[in-house]
């Protein structure tokens, strides 16, 4: 059994900033670090495995925070030893991912991607509006 790791060590291990882990703690109730003797955040193997899964859902599979929460509710907890299960594949193109999506919720991935596309669309629309405003300022006055 490995000993618990401090916040900074986990950040280096997962290539994340400390504020990201702190934010995830507020968003994912099942993710609570213990505080060590010096009131530092420490994470056990189970928490690190959960952090890996959250990172995969958000950064690789394109889920929103809300979508990732729902997805985590429908799948078993990741093993604390870091081993893979068929319901938590590491890569999207593995056949196990298809089996991991419950039949009664086939559109869950589409919903998360739809939200992401809508967010991007709004961002592009806002950028276009700002570009038009800048162009109007640059036009010579008559």
C-alpha positions as CSV (number, residue, x, y, z in Angstrom):
1,X,0.0,0.0,0.0
2,X,1.4,3.4,-1.0
3,X,1.3,6.3,1.4
4,X,-0.9,9.3,0.7
5,X,0.6,11.9,-1.5
6,X,0.5,15.7,-1.0
7,X,-1.3,18.1,-3.3
8,X,1.9,19.2,-5.1
9,X,3.0,15.6,-5.8
10,X,-0.4,14.7,-7.2
11,X,-0.4,17.9,-9.4
12,X,3.0,16.8,-10.8
13,X,1.8,13.2,-11.2
14,X,-1.3,14.2,-13.1
15,X,0.1,17.3,-14.8
16,X,-2.5,19.6,-13.3
17,X,-2.4,23.0,-11.5
18,X,-3.2,23.0,-7.8
19,X,-6.2,25.3,-8.3
20,X,-7.7,22.7,-10.7
21,X,-7.6,20.0,-8.0
22,X,-9.1,22.4,-5.4
23,X,-11.9,23.3,-7.8
24,X,-12.6,19.7,-8.6
25,X,-12.9,19.0,-4.8
26,X,-15.7,21.5,-4.7
27,X,-17.5,20.0,-7.7
28,X,-17.1,16.3,-7.1
29,X,-18.5,15.3,-3.6
30,X,-16.8,11.9,-3.8
31,X,-13.4,13.6,-4.1
32,X,-12.3,14.8,-0.7
33,X,-8.7,14.8,0.3
34,X,-7.6,14.1,3.9
35,X,-5.6,16.8,5.6
36,X,-2.3,15.7,7.0
37,X,-0.8,16.6,10.3
38,X,0.3,20.0,8.9
39,X,-3.1,20.7,7.4
40,X,-1.8,19.9,3.9
41,X,-4.1,18.2,1.4
42,X,-3.1,14.5,1.0
43,X,-4.6,12.1,-1.5
44,X,-4.8,8.3,-1.2
45,X,-4.7,5.9,-4.2
46,X,-8.5,5.9,-4.5
47,X,-8.6,9.7,-4.8
48,X,-5.7,9.7,-7.3
49,X,-7.5,7.1,-9.4
50,X,-10.7,9.2,-9.3
51,X,-8.7,12.3,-10.3
52,X,-7.3,10.4,-13.3
53,X,-10.8,9.4,-14.4
54,X,-12.1,13.0,-14.0
55,X,-9.2,14.3,-16.0
56,X,-9.9,11.7,-18.7
57,X,-13.6,12.6,-18.8
58,X,-13.0,16.4,-19.0
59,X,-9.9,16.7,-21.1
60,X,-10.0,13.7,-23.4
61,X,-13.6,12.7,-23.7
62,X,-15.0,16.3,-23.8
63,X,-17.4,16.1,-20.9
64,X,-18.6,19.1,-19.0
65,X,-18.3,19.1,-15.2
66,X,-22.0,18.3,-15.0
67,X,-21.7,15.5,-17.6
68,X,-18.7,14.1,-15.9
69,X,-20.6,14.0,-12.6
70,X,-23.4,12.1,-14.2
71,X,-21.0,9.7,-15.9
72,X,-19.2,9.0,-12.7
73,X,-22.6,8.2,-11.0
74,X,-23.3,5.5,-13.6
75,X,-19.9,3.7,-13.4
76,X,-18.2,1.8,-10.6
77,X,-15.4,3.6,-8.7
78,X,-12.0,3.2,-10.3
79,X,-9.8,0.7,-8.6
80,X,-7.4,2.3,-6.1
81,X,-4.4,0.4,-7.5
82,X,-4.7,2.2,-10.8
83,X,-5.5,-0.9,-12.8
84,X,-8.0,-0.7,-15.6
85,X,-11.4,-2.2,-15.7
86,X,-13.6,-2.8,-18.8
87,X,-15.9,0.0,-17.7
88,X,-13.1,2.6,-17.4
89,X,-11.0,2.3,-20.6
90,X,-8.1,4.6,-21.1
91,X,-8.6,5.2,-24.8
92,X,-11.8,6.2,-26.7
93,X,-11.3,3.8,-29.6
94,X,-11.4,0.7,-27.4
95,X,-14.5,-1.5,-27.7
96,X,-15.0,-1.5,-24.0
97,X,-16.1,2.1,-24.1
98,X,-19.2,1.1,-26.1
99,X,-20.1,-1.4,-23.4
100,X,-19.5,1.2,-20.7
101,X,-22.4,3.4,-21.9
102,X,-25.6,2.2,-20.5
103,X,-28.2,1.3,-23.1
104,X,-30.9,3.5,-21.5
105,X,-28.7,6.6,-21.9
106,X,-27.1,6.5,-25.3
107,X,-27.1,10.2,-25.9
108,X,-25.1,11.1,-22.8
109,X,-21.9,11.7,-24.8
110,X,-23.9,13.7,-27.4
111,X,-25.3,15.9,-24.7
112,X,-21.9,16.7,-23.3
113,X,-20.5,17.4,-26.8
114,X,-23.6,19.4,-27.7
115,X,-23.0,21.7,-24.7
116,X,-19.4,22.1,-25.6
117,X,-20.3,22.9,-29.2
118,X,-22.8,25.5,-28.0
119,X,-20.2,27.1,-25.8
120,X,-17.8,27.3,-28.7
121,X,-20.5,28.7,-31.0
122,X,-21.3,31.5,-28.5
123,X,-17.6,32.2,-28.1
124,X,-17.1,32.5,-31.9
125,X,-20.2,34.7,-32.2
126,X,-18.9,37.0,-29.5
127,X,-15.4,37.2,-31.1
128,X,-17.1,38.0,-34.5
129,X,-19.1,40.8,-32.8
130,X,-15.9,42.2,-31.2
131,X,-14.0,42.0,-34.6
132,X,-16.8,43.9,-36.3
133,X,-16.7,46.6,-33.6
134,X,-13.0,46.9,-34.0
135,X,-13.3,47.2,-37.8
136,X,-15.9,49.9,-37.4
137,X,-13.4,51.9,-35.3
138,X,-10.7,51.5,-37.9
139,X,-12.8,52.7,-40.8
140,X,-11.9,56.2,-41.9
141,X,-14.4,58.9,-41.0
142,X,-16.0,61.0,-43.7
